[in-house]
Amino acid sequence: MTTTSKIIEEFKLITGNKYVVTSKWGKEPFNKGWRYGGGDAVAVIKPGTLLEIWKVLQICVKHDIIVIMQAANTGLTGGSTPFGNDYDRPIVIINTLRINSIQLINNGNQILALAGSSLYDLENKLKPLEKEPHSVIGSTSIGASIVGGVCNNSGGSLVHRGPAYTEFALYAKVNKDGKLELINELDINLGSNPEEILVNLENNNYTSSDILKSKKLGSDDKYSEIVRGIDENTAARFNADNRLLYSASGSAGKIAVFALRLDTYKAPKKSKVFYVGSNNQDDFWKIRREILRNFNELPRLGDYMHRDCYDAAKKYSKDTFIVIEKLGTNFLPSLFEFKRIVDIIAEKIKFLPEKFSDKLMQFLSNFWPNHLPKKMEAFRDQFEHHWIIEMTDDGINEAEIYFKDFFKDKKGDFFICNSNEGKKAMLHRYVSASAIGRYQALNKKNIGEMMSLDIAFPRNEKNWLEILPEDINNKLELKFYYGHLFCHVFHHNYILKKGVDAKKLKKELLEIYDKRGAEYPAEHNVGHEYKAMPLLTEFYKKLDPTNFFNPGIGQTSKLKNWK
Ligand SMILES: Cc1cc2nc3c(=O)[nH]c(=O)nc-3n(C[C@H](O)[C@H](O)[C@H](O)COP(=O)(O)OP(=O)(O)OC[C@H]3O[C@@H](n4cnc5c(N)ncnc54)[C@H](O)[C@@H]3O)c2cc1C
């Protein structure tokens, strides 16, 4: 048997020493999930080209090593990292972020996204063409990748586009005989063998005549119709939706994706953010129904936040907000690197506390003045429920007339944000996802576990705001609610009281959602947190018959050949 150190040398010959990480500290940001899960890998490999990925995969197949494909590692359910240490084979993580190019094709109506390219870069690349990406998610602002989004069928904020989806992909799979295969479903003539295909793609070595016209979809073309179905008793979107499971789409790392071909969309000429507040949840129920049923123009985006979540994000996500606002998304990797170094040093210095970097950042953020606009703060004092709705073009006028009329005899209210307020409102909502993690890091000693549920309610659900039975409520220290209200997709973040059995509580909560016809996970994918539905497990087994990639996902078997 080849020793691990010999295998590591083989990897190094492909990528160079620098890009094969084996030290404990070096591996940590890749081994640990953003919010959930973690485990060990023998190495984290950061290939610089598609061909290097292919060669690394060949070595892994040869030595029977598990591969976990990873991009920005912002997945929230542990699906982008190892989980625990009960695997039957060693693991290698292939992180793709160095391979970040995006190629425009078909006059910018479509793009080819290489494995590590980000949604943020795509937005910037499309701006001069007055186009925009298929998908905008909360983590666009922190560097989430295009490919990771499609692999997770990530949902996000866009009301009319639906989950990230495409039927065009270039990927490697390990077939039932244990052989590595490259599958070109991009419908672009790139060559006849894997090496040729990968090099030609990476070097832009194809012409427009190589790009075949195809009936396949480069995005979800049905969602705007589905989301308007307000009387339907099924969810608008969720991860186990058979409609959207197609090779790379929804594959959750069960193949290795090299590139995807996706649609782009015409950017609106104008857009305005409406900030809406109310103390009556039924107001939002009515607004949702009336807008989805009657408006000619669907909102571009519409995210809900409860006041408690607003407060938590204001306090615990303030530093992230300020860093993104002042220094930009591209600075975040440096920030995380800095945090990690601080924690390494702190661990060696006995008198410094656990999670020192979080404590330090939290402390420093207190010195920064209030970062939120005055009008939002006034709404915070007046209203429990907040809804950030972006309208575009003719929809702006439609919404203004509608909201003026709607609130003339009600206690709620709205205002139209100027561009600075609009940006801040949106960023505040996006960074709210990290508030719970910070809260837990700061208060670990006195509280129980953290739990985050990602739920899609049926489109006709009236009681969208959770009202929990007394006995369950008593087990919770804190609840933060936010979500994509038009889509009826909600994120219920809980901090449990100390000593509460998290597994039991989760089961109780999921039983309540089951009774209400909800689907879960809605958009964060199963990771290691949720059990995959039989339909999803079958999809994974078909993609990966020997269980070579990301085993254990959706709480399935971690063993070779799915034993
Ligand atoms: C602050 C914050 C806000 C968020 N907001 C949203 C939101 O609004 N909506 C939403 O749906 N999600 C959201 N997420 C979750 C997460 O960001 C998304 O799932 C995102 O699409 C993951 O992208 P990534 O590049 O980080 O992928 P990763 O986390 O690195 O990977 C995601 C999955 O894709 C697989 N994968 C990655 N690259 C490849 C590849 N080349 N080949 C095969 N498999 C691959 C991984 O194995 C994993 O299973 C949020 C997360 C955070 C931290």
The ligand as an SDF file (V2000), in Angstrom:
LIG
                    3D

 53 58  0  0  0  0  0  0  0  0999 V2000
  -24.2110   34.7800    5.0260 C   0  0  0  0  0  0  0  0  0  0  0  0
  -24.7680   33.6590    4.1840 C   0  0  0  0  0  0  0  0  0  0  0  0
  -25.9120   33.8880    3.4230 C   0  0  0  0  0  0  0  0  0  0  0  0
  -26.4430   32.8580    2.6360 C   0  0  0  0  0  0  0  0  0  0  0  0
  -27.5590   33.1060    1.8820 N   0  0  0  0  0  0  0  0  0  0  0  0
  -28.1010   32.1360    1.1410 C   0  0  0  0  0  0  0  0  0  0  0  0
  -29.3010   32.3670    0.3810 C   0  0  0  0  0  0  0  0  0  0  0  0
  -29.8430   33.4660    0.3770 O   0  0  0  0  0  0  0  0  0  0  0  0
  -29.8070   31.3400   -0.3240 N   0  0  0  0  0  0  0  0  0  0  0  0
  -29.2150   30.1110   -0.3610 C   0  0  0  0  0  0  0  0  0  0  0  0
  -29.7350   29.2180   -1.0100 O   0  0  0  0  0  0  0  0  0  0  0  0
  -28.0740   29.8680    0.3300 N   0  0  0  0  0  0  0  0  0  0  0  0
  -27.5190   30.8350    1.0780 C   0  0  0  0  0  0  0  0  0  0  0  0
  -26.3730   30.5820    1.7950 N   0  0  0  0  0  0  0  0  0  0  0  0
  -25.7480   29.2430    1.7180 C   0  0  0  0  0  0  0  0  0  0  0  0
  -24.5580   29.1210    0.7250 C   0  0  0  0  0  0  0  0  0  0  0  0
  -23.9160   30.3450    0.5840 O   0  0  0  0  0  0  0  0  0  0  0  0
  -24.9920   28.6330   -0.6430 C   0  0  0  0  0  0  0  0  0  0  0  0
  -25.3310   27.2910   -0.5550 O   0  0  0  0  0  0  0  0  0  0  0  0
  -23.9220   28.7890   -1.7520 C   0  0  0  0  0  0  0  0  0  0  0  0
  -24.5030   28.5190   -2.9940 O   0  0  0  0  0  0  0  0  0  0  0  0
  -22.7220   27.9010   -1.5820 C   0  0  0  0  0  0  0  0  0  0  0  0
  -21.7000   28.3510   -2.4680 O   0  0  0  0  0  0  0  0  0  0  0  0
  -20.1790   28.0370   -2.1590 P   0  0  0  0  0  0  0  0  0  0  0  0
  -19.3500   28.5670   -3.2480 O   0  0  0  0  0  0  0  0  0  0  0  0
  -19.8140   28.5020   -0.7930 O   0  0  0  0  0  0  0  0  0  0  0  0
  -20.1840   26.4520   -2.2090 O   0  0  0  0  0  0  0  0  0  0  0  0
  -19.6020   25.4210   -1.1680 P   0  0  0  0  0  0  0  0  0  0  0  0
  -20.2080   25.6670    0.1700 O   0  0  0  0  0  0  0  0  0  0  0  0
  -18.1420   25.3870   -1.2470 O   0  0  0  0  0  0  0  0  0  0  0  0
  -20.2150   24.0740   -1.7820 O   0  0  0  0  0  0  0  0  0  0  0  0
  -21.5990   23.8540   -1.8300 C   0  0  0  0  0  0  0  0  0  0  0  0
  -21.8600   22.4440   -2.3660 C   0  0  0  0  0  0  0  0  0  0  0  0
  -21.4400   22.3840   -3.7120 O   0  0  0  0  0  0  0  0  0  0  0  0
  -20.4530   21.3700   -3.8690 C   0  0  0  0  0  0  0  0  0  0  0  0
  -19.4510   21.8680   -4.8170 N   0  0  0  0  0  0  0  0  0  0  0  0
  -18.7700   23.0250   -4.7840 C   0  0  0  0  0  0  0  0  0  0  0  0
  -17.9610   23.1160   -5.8540 N   0  0  0  0  0  0  0  0  0  0  0  0
  -18.1150   21.9720   -6.5610 C   0  0  0  0  0  0  0  0  0  0  0  0
  -17.5630   21.4560   -7.7570 C   0  0  0  0  0  0  0  0  0  0  0  0
  -16.6670   22.1210   -8.4860 N   0  0  0  0  0  0  0  0  0  0  0  0
  -17.9670   20.2440   -8.1650 N   0  0  0  0  0  0  0  0  0  0  0  0
  -18.8970   19.5410   -7.4880 C   0  0  0  0  0  0  0  0  0  0  0  0
  -19.4520   19.9710   -6.3520 N   0  0  0  0  0  0  0  0  0  0  0  0
  -19.0780   21.1830   -5.9030 C   0  0  0  0  0  0  0  0  0  0  0  0
  -19.8890   21.1110   -2.4910 C   0  0  0  0  0  0  0  0  0  0  0  0
  -19.3900   19.7950   -2.3740 O   0  0  0  0  0  0  0  0  0  0  0  0
  -21.1000   21.3450   -1.6310 C   0  0  0  0  0  0  0  0  0  0  0  0
  -21.8750   20.1870   -1.5930 O   0  0  0  0  0  0  0  0  0  0  0  0
  -25.8260   31.5890    2.6200 C   0  0  0  0  0  0  0  0  0  0  0  0
  -24.6690   31.3770    3.3770 C   0  0  0  0  0  0  0  0  0  0  0  0
  -24.1480   32.3930    4.1500 C   0  0  0  0  0  0  0  0  0  0  0  0
  -22.9140   32.1130    4.9470 C   0  0  0  0  0  0  0  0  0  0  0  0
  1  2  1  0
  2  3  1  0
  2 52  2  0
  3  4  2  0
  4  5  1  0
  4 50  1  0
  5  6  2  0
  6  7  1  0
  6 13  1  0
  7  8  2  0
  7  9  1  0
  9 10  1  0
 10 11  2  0
 10 12  1  0
 12 13  2  0
 13 14  1  0
 14 15  1  0
 14 50  1  0
 15 16  1  0
 16 17  1  0
 16 18  1  0
 18 19  1  0
 18 20  1  0
 20 21  1  0
 20 22  1  0
 22 23  1  0
 23 24  1  0
 24 25  2  0
 24 26  1  0
 24 27  1  0
 27 28  1  0
 28 29  2  0
 28 30  1  0
 28 31  1  0
 31 32  1  0
 32 33  1  0
 33 34  1  0
 33 48  1  0
 34 35  1  0
 35 36  1  0
 35 46  1  0
 36 37  1  0
 36 45  1  0
 37 38  2  0
 38 39  1  0
 39 40  1  0
 39 45  2  0
 40 41  1  0
 40 42  2  0
 42 43  1  0
 43 44  2  0
 44 45  1  0
 46 47  1  0
 46 48  1  0
 48 49  1  0
 50 51  2  0
 51 52  1  0
 52 53  1  0
M  END
$$$$
